[in-house]
Amino acid sequence: MALSTSSVITLKINGEKHTLPVDHRTTLLDALRERLDLTGTKKGCDQGQCGACTVLLDGRRGVACLQLAVAAEGREITTVEGLADGERLHPVQQAFLDLDGFQCGYCTPGQICSAIGAIEEHAAGWPSAVTDDVRPEAGPPPLSADEIRERMSGNLCRCGAYNSIVQAVARAAGAASGTDPVPGASVHGVTDSKETVA
């Protein structure tokens, strides 16, 4: 008896359900881009190393090129297309726009999704590789430039807009915590301007 190599699945993407037949080997990235025309999620390395295809799966970051579409069934998938509230951009999108957190823009959707996940992870008290005190009772560490760089290290920008990306993440994290900085102010040691962050 031959085993089936395809299935009809239902994916919940940006709050909407999409039912489609897929080969079991189809990645979530290919299903999003090729089958559902959600091309905001970019195909970069196709090996899980560049972060251009980062989406949110149940609110956590994941690279869509390494996730099989059939394994994503039943999960809440959020792509860059689902972040804005109508004409109102998500605070991370707005911060990237305000602080030039992009150049060519190819990696930007993945950077933005990753930043949202990183901010949530930080707020939940998850340590990073550069966190000094990893005890749960220590709470979230200050979201310094080093913390942001480490937490965003899975997302590559070939244009080198890293300083502006760090500033944008810091601004968005400040907005999420109710400490939205004003231009020129400092959020945990990250200058919110177009100047270089050391």
C-alpha positions as CSV (number, residue, x, y, z in Angstrom):
1,M,0.0,0.0,0.0
2,A,1.5,3.3,-1.1
3,L,1.7,6.1,1.5
4,S,0.3,9.5,0.5
5,T,2.9,12.2,0.1
6,S,0.4,15.1,0.3
7,S,-2.3,16.4,2.6
8,V,-4.9,19.1,2.7
9,I,-4.1,21.4,5.6
10,T,-5.6,24.5,7.1
11,L,-3.2,27.2,8.2
12,K,-4.2,30.1,10.4
13,I,-2.2,33.0,9.1
14,N,-2.7,36.6,10.3
15,G,-6.0,35.6,11.8
16,E,-7.4,34.1,8.6
17,K,-7.7,30.4,7.8
18,H,-6.3,29.1,4.5
19,T,-7.0,25.5,3.4
20,L,-4.7,24.1,0.7
21,P,-3.2,20.8,-0.5
22,V,0.5,20.6,0.0
23,D,3.2,18.1,-0.5
24,H,4.5,16.9,2.8
25,R,7.9,18.3,2.0
26,T,6.7,21.8,1.4
27,T,8.2,24.3,3.8
28,L,6.1,26.9,5.5
29,L,8.1,29.6,3.6
30,D,7.2,28.1,0.2
31,A,3.5,27.7,1.2
32,L,3.4,31.3,2.3
33,R,5.1,32.7,-0.8
34,E,4.2,30.4,-3.6
35,R,0.8,29.1,-2.6
36,L,-0.7,32.0,-0.6
37,D,1.1,35.0,-2.2
38,L,2.3,36.3,1.2
39,T,5.6,37.5,-0.2
40,G,6.6,39.7,2.7
41,T,8.4,36.7,4.2
42,K,11.6,36.5,2.2
43,K,13.6,33.6,0.9
44,G,17.3,34.3,1.7
45,C,19.6,31.4,2.4
46,D,16.9,28.7,2.5
47,Q,19.0,27.0,5.2
48,G,17.8,28.7,8.4
49,Q,20.9,30.9,8.8
50,C,20.0,34.4,7.6
51,G,16.6,35.1,9.3
52,A,15.0,36.7,6.2
53,C,12.1,34.3,6.5
54,T,11.4,34.8,10.2
55,V,7.7,34.7,11.2
56,L,5.9,34.4,14.5
57,L,4.6,30.9,15.4
58,D,2.2,31.1,18.4
59,G,4.0,34.4,19.2
60,R,7.5,33.0,19.1
61,R,10.1,33.5,16.4
62,G,10.7,30.8,13.8
63,V,12.4,30.5,10.5
64,A,9.8,29.5,7.9
65,C,12.3,27.8,5.6
66,L,13.0,25.1,8.2
67,Q,9.4,24.6,9.2
68,L,7.3,22.2,7.2
69,A,3.9,23.6,6.3
70,V,2.1,20.4,7.6
71,A,3.8,20.9,11.0
72,A,2.5,24.4,11.2
73,E,-1.2,23.3,11.1
74,G,-3.0,24.4,14.2
75,R,-0.5,27.1,15.1
76,E,-1.1,30.9,15.0
77,I,1.2,32.1,12.2
78,T,1.9,35.8,11.9
79,T,3.8,37.3,9.0
80,V,4.8,40.9,8.4
81,E,1.6,41.4,6.5
82,G,-0.4,40.8,9.6
83,L,1.3,43.2,12.0
84,A,-0.3,46.5,11.2
85,D,-3.7,47.5,12.5
86,G,-5.3,48.8,9.3
87,E,-3.3,51.9,8.4
88,R,-1.6,52.0,11.8
89,L,1.8,50.3,11.8
90,H,2.9,48.0,14.6
91,P,5.3,50.0,16.9
92,V,8.2,47.9,15.7
93,Q,7.4,48.7,12.0
94,Q,7.0,52.4,12.9
95,A,10.4,52.4,14.8
96,F,12.1,50.8,11.8
97,L,10.6,53.4,9.5
98,D,11.4,56.4,11.8
99,L,15.0,55.3,12.5
100,D,15.9,54.0,9.0
101,G,16.3,50.4,10.3
102,F,16.6,49.2,6.7
103,Q,18.3,50.0,3.4
104,C,17.4,47.7,0.6
105,G,14.5,46.3,2.8
106,Y,14.9,42.6,1.8
107,C,15.7,41.4,5.3
108,T,13.4,43.9,7.0
109,P,10.2,41.7,7.3
110,G,12.3,39.1,9.1
111,Q,14.1,41.6,11.2
112,I,10.7,43.1,12.3
113,C,9.2,39.8,13.2
114,S,12.3,38.8,15.0
115,A,12.4,42.1,16.9
116,I,8.8,41.6,18.1
117,G,9.7,38.1,19.3
118,A,12.9,39.4,20.9
119,I,11.1,42.1,22.8
120,E,8.5,39.6,24.1
121,E,11.2,37.2,25.2
122,H,13.1,40.0,27.0
123,A,9.9,41.1,28.7
124,A,9.2,37.6,29.8
125,G,12.6,37.5,31.5
126,W,14.3,35.1,29.1
127,P,18.1,35.6,29.3
128,S,20.4,35.8,26.3
129,A,24.0,34.7,25.9
130,V,25.2,38.1,27.1
131,T,22.8,38.4,30.2
132,D,25.0,38.8,33.3
133,D,22.5,37.5,35.9
134,V,20.4,34.6,34.6
135,R,18.6,33.8,37.8
136,P,14.8,33.9,37.3
137,E,14.4,36.1,40.3
138,A,16.7,38.7,38.7
139,G,14.0,39.5,36.2
140,P,14.6,40.9,32.7
141,P,18.1,42.5,32.3
142,P,18.4,46.0,31.0
143,L,17.8,46.0,27.2
144,S,21.2,47.3,26.3
145,A,22.6,47.6,22.8
146,D,24.6,44.3,23.5
147,E,21.4,42.5,24.6
148,I,19.6,43.7,21.5
149,R,22.5,42.7,19.2
150,E,22.7,39.2,20.7
151,R,18.9,38.7,20.6
152,M,18.8,39.8,17.0
153,S,22.0,38.0,15.9
154,G,20.0,35.3,13.9
155,N,18.9,38.0,11.4
156,L,21.5,39.2,8.9
157,C,21.5,42.5,7.1
158,R,23.7,42.5,4.0
159,C,23.4,46.3,3.8
160,G,24.8,46.7,7.3
161,A,21.9,48.7,8.9
162,Y,22.6,47.2,12.3
163,N,23.0,50.4,14.2
164,S,19.7,51.7,13.1
165,I,18.1,48.3,13.7
166,V,19.4,48.3,17.3
167,Q,18.0,51.8,17.8
168,A,14.6,50.8,16.3
169,V,14.3,47.7,18.6
170,A,15.2,49.9,21.6
171,R,12.6,52.4,20.7
172,A,9.9,49.8,20.1
173,A,10.8,48.0,23.4
174,G,10.5,51.4,25.2
175,A,7.1,51.9,23.7
176,A,6.0,48.4,24.7
177,S,7.1,49.0,28.3
178,G,5.5,52.5,28.5
179,T,8.8,54.3,28.4
180,D,8.6,55.5,24.8
181,P,11.8,57.6,24.3
182,V,11.8,60.9,22.6
183,P,14.3,61.5,19.7
184,G,17.8,61.9,21.1
185,A,16.9,60.2,24.4
186,S,18.6,57.0,25.6
187,V,16.9,53.7,26.2
188,H,19.1,51.5,28.4
189,G,22.2,52.9,26.8
190,V,21.0,52.9,23.2
191,T,20.9,56.4,21.7
192,D,17.6,57.0,19.9
193,S,19.0,58.9,17.0
194,K,20.8,58.3,13.7
195,E,24.2,58.4,15.3
196,T,26.3,55.3,15.5
197,V,25.8,53.1,18.6
198,A,29.1,52.1,20.0
